[in-house]
């Protein structure tokens, strides 16, 4: 059975609250035991109890119901805890980032990226980063699969195009050119494309999300922006799949430049409407804000941006 403890009302309009009391209170709720929080914080159980009582006295409100060796939050305690959790977490992260020097970076950093982009742009930057931070272990996963960062515990995900998640922080790494490509066999069978309007009659392969593919913007040879309806998209998938499909003659592929470059060099794909230009796509690094490995994420992204710009 819980019972109420008498609490003195504060005499000051703005009472001075000790940070240590706030931390003890929050940790006590998280652990569910005064004995546990006392052990973690290397305090006696009596000291923990006194700190919580001092916090209550300073606030002039009872935060916990107590009884039978147990405790539970009062309504005021529940509201107060919800208000202080964010600031306490932000303070811990700020102190951690400030005190953690670059030379002390350590632990695992898991990065996911599209296969070709990771192979061409990220992999060459790894050796120099690891030389600077030998205690950091890099796990680089290259895949066409869009990883669920929270479920798969990825620290950084490289995405081409506009960030789709509002839950993740995004850092722009640069811009990627977009081009139209088709196999020589496809062009021989269907004839060359000489105007933007002719694209509507062709099978199109598009890597962009369905939400932005209703219309297609392209700058013609005169620099004028034209919009065409994309009514004949026969395949929508990740760029790696589209490259293979285009080489097999499935249609005209809309591709980021670095995905098409190898096939263009060996002649298995040809540029379509080479005098025209397509809007570039931003490349972003997505990561969960407020993670404890924020220093490693920031250090790696700084290094990657420097490598890409070099």
N, C-alpha and C positions, 0 to 999 in steps of 0.2 A: 504494500500500500504506500502510495506516495503522499508526502505532506509538504506544506509550504514553509519556507524559511523566511523569517522576518528580514526585510531589506531596508537599510537606511537610505533615505532620499539624498541625492548629492546636494551639497550646499553651494557649489559653483554653477554658474550658467553653462559653462563649457568645461566639464570635468576632464582632467588629463588622464587618458587611458594608456596603460602600459602595453606595448606591443607583445611582450612575453605573455601577458594575461590572455590576449586575444588568441595567440597561437595555442596555448594550453587548452583553452575552451574549445577551439575548432578541432584539435587533435583528439580531445576527449570524446567528442561526438563521433568522429570518424572511427576511432578504435572501439568505442562502446564500453570502455573500461578505464576507470581512473588508474588502476594498477598498471595496465598496459602502457598508458601514456606516460606514467611516471617512470617506467622502465626505459621507454624510448627516449625520453628527454632527460634521463639521468637525474630525476628528482624523487623525493620521497612522496608517498601517497598523500601525506599530510600537507606537503608544500603545494601539490596540485590542487587539493581542496581549497587551501587558503587563497591561491591565485584566482580561482573561479569565484570564490566568495568576494574577493576584493573587486573583481570586475563587476559583479552584481551591485556591490555597494557604490561603486563609482557611477554606474549607470542609473542606479535607483530602481532597478527592475530585477525580478527573479527570472533567471534564465533556465534553471533546471528544477524539476520536481525530484525529490530525493526520498528514498525509502527502501528498507530491506536490502541495503547494499547495492541498490540499482539507482538509475536516474533516467529521466526522460525530459525532453525539451518542453518548456512552456510555450504558449503561443508567441509571447514576446521573444523567447529564446530562438524559436524557429525563424521568425522574421529577421532577427538580428544576425543569425548565422548566415542566412541567404544573402544578406547585404555585405558581409565582410569576406565571404569566400573569394570573390573575384579579386579584390585589392590584396589580400594575403598571397594569393597565387601569383599575381603580377609582381609583388614585392620580392618573393622568393626567386622568380625568374630573372628579375633585374639584378639582384645581388649575385646570382649565379653567373650571369653573363659578364658582369663587371669583374668578378674575381677570377674567372676562368681565362687564363692567358692563352694566346694562340698556340704556344708550344705545349700546352697541357691537353689539347684536344685528344680525345680517345674514345674508344668504343665503336659500335657498328653504325654504319650509315647505308641504308638500303635505298637504291635509286632505280626507278623504272622508266623506260623510254621506248619509243618505237624502234624497231630493230635497226633500220638503216640509219636513222638519225643518231642513235646511240653509237653505232659502229663508226660513223664518219666524224662525229663531232665530240661525243663524250669520251669514248675510249682513249683517244689521243691525249686527253687532258688528265687522265688518271695517274700516270706515272709521276708527273711533276707534283701533283697534289699529295700523293703518298710519300714522296720524298720530303715534303715539307712537314707532313703530319704522320709519321710512321706508326703511331699508336692507334690510328683510325683504320678500321677494317671496312672496305668498300664491298657491298654486294650490289652488283649491277645486273638487272634483269632486262633483257631486250626482248620485246614481244609485241605483236600486233594487238594483243588483248589490252583493253582499257582496265587497268587495275583499280580495284576499290581500295583506296589508300588506307582508310580506317580499318577495314576488315582484314586486309593483307599486311598491315603494319609497315607500309612503305613510308619512308621519310620524305622523299622527293619524287614527284612524277612529272615528266616532261610531256607537255601537250602542245600540239600544233593547232592554232585557231583560238577563238575566244574561250576563256575559262568557263566551264559549265557549272561549277560548284560554288555556291556562296559560302559554304562552310570552310573552305580552304583559302589560305592566303596565296597570292599569285605574284610572281616577279617576272617581268618581261625580259627575255634573253636576247631577242632580236626579231628580225622579220624574215620570212621565207617566201621566195618567189614561187608562183604557181604557173603551170604551163599545160597546154593541150598536146597530147601525144597519141599516136596510133601506129600499129604495125604496118610495114610496107605491104604485106598481103592484104590487109584491110583497105588501105588506100588504093591499091590496084583494083580491088573488086568494086569499091563504091565510088571511086573517082576522087580527085583532089577537092579540098574545101578551099574556096577562094574568097568567100564572104562570111561575115558573122552570121547572117541570116540562114545560111545553109546548115549550120550546126543543128537546127531544129529537126532536120530530116535524118539525123544520124543517131545510132545507139550510143549513149553516153554512160561513162563509168565515173562515179563521183565519190570522193572520199569524205566530203564535208557532211556535217550533221544534217539530218532531214529538216531540221527547223530553219535552216538558212538556204535550202536548195530549191525553193519555189521559183526563183528567178536567178538569172545568171548575168552578171555585169562583166563587160569586157570593153577595153579601149581599142578601137579599130586603128587601121594604119594611119589615119589622119589625126589620131589622138582624141577622137570623140567617143564619149561613153555611150555604149549601147546595152540594152537589156533584152534578153531573150527568155522565153518560157522554156523550162526544162521538162518537157512533157514525155520525153523518151529515155528516161534513166533506167537502164536495164540491170544495173548492178550498183549497189552502194555498200562499200566495205572499207577496210583500212587500206592505206596506200600500197602496202606490200602485196596484198591480194590483187589490187587493181593493176599493178605493173605486170604481174603474171598473166592476168586475163587479157590485158591489152596486147601483150606479145603474142598471145594465141589468137588474136584477131576478133575479140569480143566487141570492140567498139573504140570510140575515142575517149581516152582517159583524161580526167582533170586531176593533175598530180602536183604535189610539192616538188620543187626542182631537184632536191637532193635524192629523192626516191627514183626519179627518172634518169638521172645523170649517167649511170652506168649503162643502161639500155640504149640511151642516145649515142653514147660513145661507140658501142659495138655495133650499132646499126639495127638492132632488133626493134627499136622504136624510132619514129620520125616526129619532128615538130609539126604541129598543125597550126596554120595561121601564124607563122613565126613573126610577122610584122605587127601582130596585135599584142596587147598587154593585158594581164589579168591582175586584179587587186592582190597585193601581198597579204600573207597571213602572219600574225604575230606568233612567236614561239614563247611559251610561258613555262616556268617551273612552279608547280603547285606543291604546297606543304601545309601541314596543320599548324596554325599559329599557336604560340604558347607552349610548344613542346620543349621538354628539357634539353633536347639536343639542338636547340636553336643556334648555338654557337657553331656547331659543326655544319649545319645547313647553311648558315650565312657564309662561313668560310669557304665551303665548297662552291656555292653559287658565285661568290666574288671571284674565285679562281676560274670558274668556267667562263664567266663573262669576259674576263681578261684574256683567256685563251681564244675565245671566239672572235674577239675584236682584234687580237694580234694577228 
